[in-house]
Amino acid sequence: MFGLFRKKQPQEAQTEEEPKALPEPSSTPSESAEDKVLKDAVEAMLVEQASAEVEAPAPSAPEPGPATNVIGADMHIAGSLASTSAIVVLGEIEGNVAGTAVTVEEDGAIKGDIAATADVTIRGSVVGNLGVDGKLTISPTGRVEGGVEARAIAIDEGGELRGRCMMRASGR
């Protein structure tokens, strides 16, 4: 009847073809120049971090660890900070700081007093009085403006201290 019923043709055996792998693009189109710069920067930081781990840390600076409080470079704290652990300041603090060991890194700044039961290292700037049960070290980039009371003081060439100094007895 007019082609509605046709005789079935035998079907050819179908073979499964393996999927063809797509060629690897030489660079992903979504990777922008900014992404590449970021990727390169991360790789450089990892290399730098790996090489820094080989170098011995500064003897007076506390090693970052679970008992170290780090005030990041992008942080600004208005108020006092107290800890029973070491404190590393990369940002700014406007207020008093109390901890075991205190390190103010090059770009770090404290406008307030520091009280430490261990060593204090200043590579940045401090405007305030320092009470240090251990050793105060002011590096060549360090600036302190205020009174200092410490068991020992070391000021590297280029470091600045503007204020009065008083040495503490060892047992105090």
DAZI-V231821 format. One record per residue. N is the residue number from 1. RES is the residue in three letters. D_FIRST is the distance of its C-alpha to the first C-alpha in whole Angstrom. Layout:
N:RES:D_FIRST  N:RES:D_FIRST
This chain:
1:MET:0  2:PHE:4  3:GLY:6  4:LEU:6  5:PHE:7  6:ARG:9  7:LYS:12  8:LYS:15  9:GLN:18  10:PRO:21  11:GLN:23  12:GLU:26  13:ALA:29  14:GLN:31  15:THR:34  16:GLU:37  17:GLU:38  18:GLU:42  19:PRO:42  20:LYS:44  21:ALA:48  22:LEU:48  23:PRO:51  24:GLU:54  25:PRO:55  26:SER:59  27:SER:60  28:THR:58  29:PRO:57  30:SER:59  31:GLU:62  32:SER:64  33:ALA:68  34:GLU:69  35:ASP:67  36:LYS:69  37:VAL:72  38:LEU:72  39:LYS:71  40:ASP:73  41:ALA:76  42:VAL:75  43:GLU:75  44:ALA:79  45:MET:80  46:LEU:79  47:VAL:80  48:GLU:83  49:GLN:83  50:ALA:83  51:SER:86  52:ALA:88  53:GLU:88  54:VAL:90  55:GLU:92  56:ALA:95  57:PRO:95  58:ALA:98  59:PRO:101  60:SER:101  61:ALA:98  62:PRO:96  63:GLU:93  64:PRO:90  65:GLY:88  66:PRO:87  67:ALA:91  68:THR:91  69:ASN:90  70:VAL:89  71:ILE:89  72:GLY:86  73:ALA:87  74:ASP:85  75:MET:87  76:HIS:89  77:ILE:91  78:ALA:94  79:GLY:96  80:SER:97  81:LEU:96  82:ALA:97  83:SER:96  84:THR:97  85:SER:95  86:ALA:96  87:ILE:94  88:VAL:93  89:VAL:93  90:LEU:91  91:GLY:90  92:GLU:93  93:ILE:95  94:GLU:97  95:GLY:99  96:ASN:101  97:VAL:99  98:ALA:101  99:GLY:99  100:THR:100  101:ALA:100  102:VAL:99  103:THR:97  104:VAL:97  105:GLU:95  106:GLU:95  107:ASP:93  108:GLY:94  109:ALA:97  110:ILE:99  111:LYS:101  112:GLY:102  113:ASP:105  114:ILE:103  115:ALA:105  116:ALA:104  117:THR:105  118:ALA:104  119:ASP:104  120:VAL:103  121:THR:101  122:ILE:101  123:ARG:99  124:GLY:98  125:SER:100  126:VAL:102  127:VAL:104  128:GLY:106  129:ASN:108  130:LEU:108  131:GLY:109  132:VAL:108  133:ASP:109  134:GLY:108  135:LYS:108  136:LEU:107  137:THR:106  138:ILE:105  139:SER:103  140:PRO:104  141:THR:101  142:GLY:102  143:ARG:104  144:VAL:106  145:GLU:108  146:GLY:110  147:GLY:112  148:VAL:112  149:GLU:113  150:ALA:112  151:ARG:113  152:ALA:113  153:ILE:111  154:ALA:110  155:ILE:109  156:ASP:108  157:GLU:109  158:GLY:107  159:GLY:107  160:GLU:108  161:LEU:110  162:ARG:112  163:GLY:114  164:ARG:116  165:CYS:116  166:MET:117  167:MET:117  168:ARG:116  169:ALA:118  170:SER:116  171:GLY:116  172:ARG:115
